[in-house]
Amino acid sequence: MVKIPESSQSRLPQPVVHVYSLHTDPFAQPGRGDAGGMNVYIARSIAAMLAADDTLRVEVFTLLTDPDCEHAKPGVQIPTLLNSYRDRVRVHQVLIPQALGARKNQLAEFTTEFAAQCVSLACWHPQV
């Protein structure tokens, strides 16, 4: 690992990662609807990245398909799992009205609109 001199560290841009989850909400309750192993994996991966690097900021974009989900509200939400990182994480529930209640095999229809909304909702921009 390369050690960066402390005097240079303050000039480095704060690293940003975007996570996109069109298939299901990574913070949905496993066993409810399509929520399962992938949700847990994505959510825990986000928490692990934040824990590993205290300068990292993560922005998560997930397509809102279940209007009855307890935390399904358009806008920025902070799931309980990520509360300790609330200054460094943003979770966007992307609302596309036609996607409400959509099945997995229908989600490809919404990729263009999902991508456009992700770009417009982004608070932080990755340096890639």
C-alpha atoms as one frame of an Amber mdcrd trajectory, in Angstrom:
protein
   0.000   0.000   0.000   1.288   3.461  -0.887   1.476   5.869   2.031   0.311
   9.355   1.062   1.956  12.181   2.997  -0.481  13.863   5.390   0.088  17.239
   3.730  -1.219  15.773   0.442  -4.217  13.983   1.954  -6.229  17.152   2.478
  -6.015  17.930  -1.243  -7.241  14.551  -2.433 -10.894  14.430  -3.520 -13.152
  12.529  -1.161 -13.783   9.139  -2.812 -17.337   8.486  -3.984 -18.984   5.212
  -5.019 -22.394   4.905  -6.669 -24.357   1.669  -6.187 -27.271   0.932  -8.523
 -29.934  -1.649  -7.705 -32.680  -1.865 -10.291 -33.741  -5.414  -9.414 -34.725
  -4.917  -5.763 -34.178  -2.501  -2.903 -31.010  -3.603  -1.077 -32.573  -2.518
   2.211 -35.896  -4.344   1.816 -36.760  -6.994   4.400 -35.482 -10.398   3.160
 -38.342 -12.785   2.469 -40.714  -9.996   1.467 -41.502  -9.944  -2.256 -38.317
 -10.451  -4.260 -36.038  -9.448  -1.376 -33.507 -12.089  -0.450 -29.832 -12.957
  -0.542 -28.799 -10.352  -3.101 -30.375  -7.599  -0.995 -28.444  -8.667   2.087
 -25.210  -8.977   0.089 -25.515  -5.483  -1.417 -26.526  -3.841   1.876 -23.702
  -5.506   3.834 -21.193  -4.658   1.078 -22.153  -0.990   1.309 -21.785  -1.028
   5.100 -18.404  -2.802   4.803 -17.080  -0.244   2.298 -18.095   2.613   4.590
 -16.541   0.898   7.611 -13.285   0.225   5.748 -12.719   3.810   4.580 -13.821
   6.687   6.778 -13.448   9.167   3.899 -15.643   7.226   1.462 -19.075   8.514
   0.481 -21.620   6.107  -1.023 -24.722   6.992  -2.965 -27.260   4.199  -3.555
 -29.968   4.345  -6.221 -32.769   1.788  -6.117 -35.905   1.541  -8.220 -39.079
   1.857  -6.171 -41.328  -1.031  -7.247 -43.106  -1.875  -3.977 -45.292   1.046
  -2.863 -46.198  -0.821   0.345 -42.614  -1.182   1.570 -42.267   0.514   4.976
 -39.396   2.749   3.838 -40.521   3.209   0.221 -40.720   6.956  -0.057 -39.240
   8.882  -2.963 -36.239  10.927  -1.915 -33.174  10.382   0.208 -33.589   7.747
   2.921 -31.062   6.416   5.441 -31.712   2.753   6.345 -31.089   1.717   9.961
 -28.116  -0.445   8.907 -26.325   2.715   7.735 -27.321   5.157  10.500 -23.780
   5.389  11.858 -22.612   6.552   8.413 -25.451   8.998   7.755 -23.113  11.875
   6.819 -21.445   9.723   4.166 -24.332   7.831   2.584 -27.376   8.721   0.521
 -30.039   6.231  -0.558 -32.381   7.350  -3.321 -35.682   5.561  -3.915 -36.139
   6.298  -7.629 -39.823   6.685  -8.453 -41.004   5.764 -11.937 -44.799   5.494
 -11.637 -45.066   2.851 -14.388 -42.593   0.639 -12.457 -44.762   0.406  -9.326
 -45.752  -3.232  -9.021 -43.531  -4.271 -11.961 -42.215  -7.833 -12.111 -38.517
  -8.667 -12.470 -38.893  -9.542 -16.159 -40.387  -6.077 -16.841 -37.619  -4.010
 -15.250 -35.529  -3.698 -18.425 -38.228  -1.374 -19.773 -37.290   1.200 -17.138
 -33.483   1.309 -17.458 -33.338   4.498 -19.539 -35.620   6.456 -17.192 -33.887
   4.959 -14.133 -30.470   6.056 -15.438 -31.723   9.559 -16.241 -33.201   9.976
 -12.765 -30.023   8.661 -11.120 -27.997  11.318 -12.934 -30.389  14.076 -11.870
 -30.658  12.867  -8.246 -26.937  12.380  -7.620 -25.605  14.561  -4.811 -21.996
  13.424  -5.177 -20.134  12.509  -8.339 -17.592   9.673  -8.555 -14.117  10.552
  -9.806 -14.136   7.960 -12.613
